[in-house]
Each structure stands twice: as structure tokens, then as C-alpha cells.
Amino acid sequence: MRIDILDYSGFCGGVYRALYLLDKTIAQNSGKTIYLLGPIVHNKVVNDRYTKMGVEIIKTKDLDWLKDGDIVIISAHGIPNSLREKMKRFKVIDTTCPFVLKNQIKIKESLYDEIIFIGKKRHSETIASCLDDNRIKIIESLDDLKGFSSSNDGIVFNQTTFNIEKLEEIQREIKKLAPNYKIVNTMCETQIKIQNFLKEVNPKYNCLIIVGDKDSNNAMSLYEISPYRKTHFVSNLEDVKNIKIMDYDDIIIMGSASTPKELLKEIRQYIKNNAVKHQKV
Ligand code: SF4
């Protein structure tokens, strides 16, 4: 059996940066509690590693009981501007990915009265980018455009990790329903590169395993656009054990932008070991 890991798998620059800032904060504040406002990135393996080190993952409502000067980390997905104001009494380490932040600034500074944001409604990046701005209509799918039309000027932004195919489909529909809206593509460069790579890759392997969290939009986008005949989505080694690996002659693995390389290697080794075991029987 051939088994390999696809190029571009694993942490993107934004995730590396967020983890670097968190590691540095932990190293510089020995003995102090570090509060993480939501998961640092959408990956349970990564977050578990930090909670084991004593980092406390908190929700927005928990900020009320923190003391002035406590150390609070903002995750790579960012936070709404109104919350940023409330956090001035803490020592804040902001790990918001620069692509996400750039997007938030563009939206905030936009002069249009009508704004559409194409993104997953419950994703933390969407909430961070849209919560404070009542000009914004969030569109997650074509269904959300039912009954919508406008002859006014407006502008369209999107979540940095949205599925490119779905994004273009929604953008085309908006252009028909609101011809004066300006469409600005705010996908992050890394995601454009990875999704185009996966779409165009020659699916010479029988099976693709996408490794990521269900909460991770970039992982779900990879799963949705996969050109492979058979694609499985897994979050950990336990999930891999449910795949009948001997149904395939070859398997390729791809990790999302928030999946640690160690997990990909662990999964590759597990498949290798089990394929050999079966061949020996
Ligand atoms: S996928 Fe893009 S937007 Fe998301 S953290 Fe990575 S670089 Fe930033």
C-alpha cells in the first residue's frame, strides 16, 4: 500500500505566529495564570496541549471575574472591536492572524451603508468581524439570499477560509441580485493556494484523509472541495480506526492549516503498521 502526506499540510503562517506568541507568553510568565479567550486555533490536539500546561480557556462572560492586569490571550480568529475596548484593563496578547485583522479593518473603515459578509455564521472569525456592525448581512449559503435584492451601492467581503467554489457561487448570485455591489475577495493567500492546489492535484491515490477539527472552517473547506473519489474526514487517531483502510491500494493524507504535523505522522504510521499486519495474515 502507498501512503503519503500531501504538500501544504499542517500549520499555516497565521497559526505558527499565534502559537509562537502563546509559547513566548507562557515562558515569560512562569507561575502566573494565562487566560485564553476561546481556543487558540480550531484544533483539539493543540488546545489540549496548552490546557495541560495550565493555560485556562475562558469564554467572554468569564472576563468579568478576572482581575485588572491578568494576562489574556486573543486567539488567531480575533475578537469584535467592542470587546477589545472592554479588555483594556488586562495585559492583552493579541495573536489575531494578520489576514483576519486586515479584513476586520477593511470592514470597519468601509464607507458603504450596505455590507455583505460571506462566512459561516457561528464561526469565531465571522462573529469577530461582524458583531459590532449593523450594516452587515451575513450570508453562509445561497439560501440566505432568498428574498434579497438591492439597487443601492454596497460591498461584499468574506471569511478568510471560506470554500472558494461556494464563495464564487454566492458572489455570482449577489452580482445578479445587487448589481451595484462591489465584490472584494478577502480569502487569505494561504487558503487560496492550498484550496487551488487540492482542486488541481491529480487524484492518483484512491483515498484522501483530511485531518482537522469539525470546528475548523479551513479543514471543512478542504473536505468539501476534495476531488478524490473517496474522502474521509478525521480529527484524531481514533477516527482513523473506523476507516476500512484495506479497502484502498493507496491513501494520501492532508492536514488543515491548524493540524499539527505530529498528528499527521502518527496517522501515517498507524496506517502503515495496520496495512502490513493485514498483508501478513
Ligand atoms: S488560514 Fe489564513 S487566515 Fe487562517 S490563520 Fe492561517 S494564514 Fe491566517
Residues whose N, C-alpha, C, O or C-beta is under 5 A from the ligand:
A	BS01	SF4	C12 G13 G14 V15 A76 C97 F99 V100 T160 C188 T190 Q191 A257
